[in-house]
Amino acid sequence: MTRERHISSLVVHSHPDKVPSIVEILGSIEGAEVHGGEEAGKLIVTLETETENQVVERINAIQLLDGVLAATLVFHHFEPVSERE
């Protein structure tokens, strides 16, 4: 089976008073990184995963967080990982 690398970006629309706790939780999710948007409650998040299934699992987990109004996939790219990496 060929290994893959999946890069995805999301916009996570959050209730304003829950943003700090959501950012903290997102920081604990493997492969997730917040890149801004805290002031507006619309977080820009990237995910780096090994499988498409992991992308879906993480988006579902994010959507279930307390204070998250919506998590929308904006971009998804994948490519094979060479054996040297």
VEXMI-547909 format. One record per residue (C-alpha): residue number from 1; x, y negated, z; chain; residue in one letter. Coordinates in nm, 4 decimals. Example, Ala and Ser with C-alpha at 12.3 -4.5 7.8 and 13.67 -1.06 7.14 Angstrom:
BEGIN
    k        xx        yy        zz  c  r
    1    1.2300    0.4500    0.7800  A  a
    2    1.3670    0.1060    0.7140  A  s
This chain:
BEGIN
    k        xx        yy        zz  c  r
    1    0.0000    0.0000    0.0000  A  m
    2    0.1327   -0.3417   -0.0944  A  t
    3    0.1655   -0.5890    0.1908  A  r
    4    0.0059   -0.9282    0.1419  A  e
    5    0.0217   -1.2745    0.2926  A  r
    6   -0.3044   -1.4705    0.3167  A  h
    7   -0.3079   -1.8475    0.3660  A  i
    8   -0.6453   -2.0069    0.4378  A  s
    9   -0.7634   -2.3494    0.5432  A  s
   10   -1.0802   -2.4393    0.7288  A  l
   11   -1.2671   -2.7420    0.8477  A  v
   12   -1.4043   -2.6737    1.1948  A  v
   13   -1.6802   -2.9210    1.2839  A  h
   14   -1.6955   -2.9443    1.6629  A  s
   15   -1.9030   -3.1093    1.9318  A  h
   16   -1.6933   -3.4142    2.0373  A  p
   17   -1.6748   -3.3308    2.4085  A  d
   18   -1.5592   -2.9729    2.3355  A  k
   19   -1.2728   -3.0623    2.0987  A  v
   20   -0.9887   -3.0308    2.3556  A  p
   21   -1.0957   -2.6826    2.4665  A  s
   22   -1.1525   -2.5704    2.1060  A  i
   23   -0.8047   -2.6922    2.0054  A  v
   24   -0.6559   -2.5016    2.2993  A  e
   25   -0.8380   -2.1802    2.2051  A  i
   26   -0.7435   -2.2161    1.8381  A  l
   27   -0.3802   -2.2429    1.9468  A  g
   28   -0.4082   -1.9011    2.1077  A  s
   29   -0.5473   -1.7294    1.7971  A  i
   30   -0.2713   -1.5453    1.6125  A  e
   31   -0.1850   -1.7225    1.2870  A  g
   32   -0.4071   -2.0269    1.3529  A  a
   33   -0.2753   -2.3814    1.3596  A  e
   34   -0.4592   -2.7139    1.4008  A  v
   35   -0.3309   -2.9957    1.1775  A  h
   36   -0.5489   -3.2859    1.2860  A  g
   37   -0.9022   -3.4182    1.2938  A  g
   38   -0.9450   -3.4191    1.6707  A  e
   39   -1.0660   -3.7811    1.6756  A  e
   40   -1.3543   -3.7075    1.4378  A  a
   41   -1.4335   -3.3610    1.5723  A  g
   42   -1.3596   -3.2155    1.2290  A  k
   43   -1.0509   -3.0045    1.2827  A  l
   44   -0.8230   -2.9100    0.9957  A  i
   45   -0.7084   -2.5543    1.0608  A  v
   46   -0.4846   -2.3144    0.8715  A  t
   47   -0.4766   -1.9386    0.9106  A  l
   48   -0.1905   -1.7109    0.8108  A  e
   49   -0.2853   -1.3431    0.8080  A  t
   50   -0.1829   -1.0127    0.6541  A  e
   51   -0.5254   -0.9064    0.5259  A  t
   52   -0.8462   -1.0581    0.3941  A  e
   53   -1.0326   -0.8773    0.6715  A  n
   54   -0.8282   -1.0692    0.9310  A  q
   55   -0.9301   -1.3967    0.7648  A  v
   56   -1.2973   -1.3040    0.7989  A  v
   57   -1.2538   -1.1832    1.1591  A  e
   58   -1.0830   -1.5049    1.2655  A  r
   59   -1.3408   -1.7277    1.0944  A  i
   60   -1.6198   -1.5330    1.2651  A  n
   61   -1.4450   -1.5674    1.6027  A  a
   62   -1.3996   -1.9423    1.5495  A  i
   63   -1.7659   -1.9867    1.4550  A  q
   64   -1.8679   -1.8254    1.7852  A  l
   65   -1.6616   -2.0605    2.0036  A  l
   66   -1.8585   -2.2796    2.2414  A  d
   67   -1.8899   -2.6248    2.0848  A  g
   68   -1.8186   -2.5211    1.7247  A  v
   69   -2.0974   -2.6406    1.4983  A  l
   70   -1.9547   -2.4955    1.1752  A  a
   71   -1.6346   -2.3405    1.0431  A  a
   72   -1.6069   -2.3761    0.6666  A  t
   73   -1.3486   -2.2031    0.4489  A  l
   74   -1.1966   -2.4629    0.2161  A  v
   75   -0.9061   -2.2739    0.0599  A  f
   76   -0.7795   -1.9168    0.0426  A  h
   77   -0.4667   -1.7893   -0.1304  A  h
   78   -0.2918   -1.4547   -0.1127  A  f
   79    0.0145   -1.3011   -0.2666  A  e
   80    0.2159   -0.9831   -0.2282  A  p
   81    0.5016   -0.9862    0.0203  A  v
   82    0.8288   -0.8655   -0.1237  A  s
   83    1.0090   -0.5896    0.0617  A  e
   84    1.2990   -0.8268    0.1379  A  r
   85    1.0821   -1.0604    0.3492  A  e
